[in-house]
Amino acid sequence: MNIISTNTSYTYLTLKNNLNLLKTLFPFIHIDIVGKSVLGKNLYSIKLGNGSKKVFYLASIHANEWITSLILMKFIEDCCDAYLSNSFLDTVSISELFNKYSIYIMPMANPDGVDLVNDFYLDNSFPIIKAKEIASNFPDIDFPSGWKANINGVDLKIYQPFSQSIVVS
């Protein structure tokens, strides 16, 4: 299938639409809401497989690195396609992979920032006004394309209070 389009910018709304379609076509995936962004957007976690070993992938920590969300979403789609057809992804049997591993994926850790750099917000909206105010303190960084932080100006890669609770076995 070709659900995830790789030739366009990726926004939170696209992510939500893609997740709904993936869940409809691949009911064996588990999608959970594990938190909320500053602006109240859901933070999603997708679980593939049921194995005893656990792996966690996290994308779009930095807003201007939104392409990582797109890559992980395409990975989810490709894995699900291979699982349904009992086939391989490259040289890996996805059925065997899903039996051995539980793969957890948070495809967009910073949806507010991703939408900011992908011009989702209107020019006079609260997120733009707030981010421009913060960005004015950093004139050497292009706005919004150089924006890395969440909508409050916090770099999530530096501030990761949740990282201590992630156990990978």
WOWOMO-V128478 format. One record per residue. N is the residue number from 0. PSI is psi as a letter, one per 40 degrees, with the letter a starting at -180 (NA if undefined). NEAR is the number of other ideal C-beta (glycine too) atoms within 10 Angstrom. D_CENTER is the distance of its C-alpha to the mean C-alpha in Angstrom with 2 decimals. Layout:
# WOWOMO-V128478
N_PSI_NEAR_D_CENTER / N_PSI_NEAR_D_CENTER
This chain:
# WOWOMO-V128478
0_i_12_20.16 / 1_g_8_18.22 / 2_d_17_15.70 / 3_h_21_12.83 / 4_h_12_14.58 / 5_e_11_14.10 / 6_f_5_16.66 / 7_i_9_15.20 / 8_i_14_13.00 / 9_h_25_9.63 / 10_i_19_9.58 / 11_d_24_8.55 / 12_d_12_11.59 / 13_d_21_10.79 / 14_d_24_7.61 / 15_d_15_10.16 / 16_d_12_12.83 / 17_d_21_11.26 / 18_d_19_10.56 / 19_d_11_14.14 / 20_d_14_15.60 / 21_d_20_14.19 / 22_d_14_15.56 / 23_d_9_18.79 / 24_d_14_19.30 / 25_g_18_18.24 / 26_e_8_19.41 / 27_e_13_19.27 / 28_i_18_15.52 / 29_h_14_14.86 / 30_h_14_12.28 / 31_i_13_12.74 / 32_h_10_12.12 / 33_e_11_12.28 / 34_a_13_12.80 / 35_i_11_12.92 / 36_i_20_12.21 / 37_d_15_15.49 / 38_e_18_15.92 / 39_e_8_15.37 / 40_i_21_12.08 / 41_i_18_10.76 / 42_h_17_8.17 / 43_i_20_7.55 / 44_h_17_8.46 / 45_h_21_9.65 / 46_h_15_12.88 / 47_h_23_14.72 / 48_i_23_18.32 / 49_f_12_20.86 / 50_i_15_22.22 / 51_d_9_23.52 / 52_h_11_21.59 / 53_h_15_18.10 / 54_i_15_15.22 / 55_h_14_11.94 / 56_i_15_9.00 / 57_h_20_6.64 / 58_i_23_4.71 / 59_f_26_5.67 / 60_d_20_8.32 / 61_h_20_10.65 / 62_d_28_10.44 / 63_e_20_12.41 / 64_f_16_10.29 / 65_d_25_7.85 / 66_d_13_9.14 / 67_d_19_7.14 / 68_d_26_4.15 / 69_d_23_7.45 / 70_d_16_8.98 / 71_d_20_7.08 / 72_d_25_7.47 / 73_d_16_10.95 / 74_d_18_11.54 / 75_d_23_11.10 / 76_d_19_13.45 / 77_d_15_15.82 / 78_d_21_16.13 / 79_d_21_16.90 / 80_d_17_19.38 / 81_d_19_21.04 / 82_d_20_21.31 / 83_d_14_22.99 / 84_e_10_25.37 / 85_f_9_26.00 / 86_a_11_25.44 / 87_i_13_23.97 / 88_h_14_20.94 / 89_b_6_22.85 / 90_e_5_25.25 / 91_h_11_23.33 / 92_h_15_24.35 / 93_d_21_21.27 / 94_d_16_23.63 / 95_d_12_24.83 / 96_d_19_21.42 / 97_d_19_20.38 / 98_d_12_23.79 / 99_d_13_23.46 / 100_i_16_19.87 / 101_h_17_17.42 / 102_h_19_13.95 / 103_h_20_11.28 / 104_h_23_7.58 / 105_h_21_5.08 / 106_e_25_1.89 / 107_g_33_2.25 / 108_e_24_5.66 / 109_g_32_7.71 / 110_d_30_7.79 / 111_d_23_11.54 / 112_d_34_11.70 / 113_d_30_9.54 / 114_d_27_11.96 / 115_d_29_14.76 / 116_e_24_14.60 / 117_f_19_14.23 / 118_f_13_17.31 / 119_d_18_16.16 / 120_i_18_18.56 / 121_i_9_22.32 / 122_d_8_24.39 / 123_e_7_26.21 / 124_i_12_23.40 / 125_d_11_22.94 / 126_d_18_19.58 / 127_d_18_21.22 / 128_d_11_24.45 / 129_d_17_22.99 / 130_d_25_20.82 / 131_d_13_23.87 / 132_d_10_26.04 / 133_d_15_23.98 / 134_d_18_23.62 / 135_d_9_27.39 / 136_e_8_27.86 / 137_g_13_26.25 / 138_e_8_28.14 / 139_e_5_27.41 / 140_h_13_23.68 / 141_h_12_23.04 / 142_h_16_21.67 / 143_e_20_19.11 / 144_d_12_18.03 / 145_e_13_18.49 / 146_h_23_16.65 / 147_d_19_14.44 / 148_i_24_14.72 / 149_a_24_13.65 / 150_e_24_16.11 / 151_e_13_18.74 / 152_e_16_18.81 / 153_h_15_17.49 / 154_h_15_15.88 / 155_d_19_13.36 / 156_d_15_14.03 / 157_d_9_17.63 / 158_g_11_17.36 / 159_g_13_15.64 / 160_d_7_17.86 / 161_e_14_15.72 / 162_d_10_15.87 / 163_d_7_19.47 / 164_e_6_18.84 / 165_h_11_16.66 / 166_h_7_19.21 / 167_h_8_18.87 / 168_NA_7_22.04
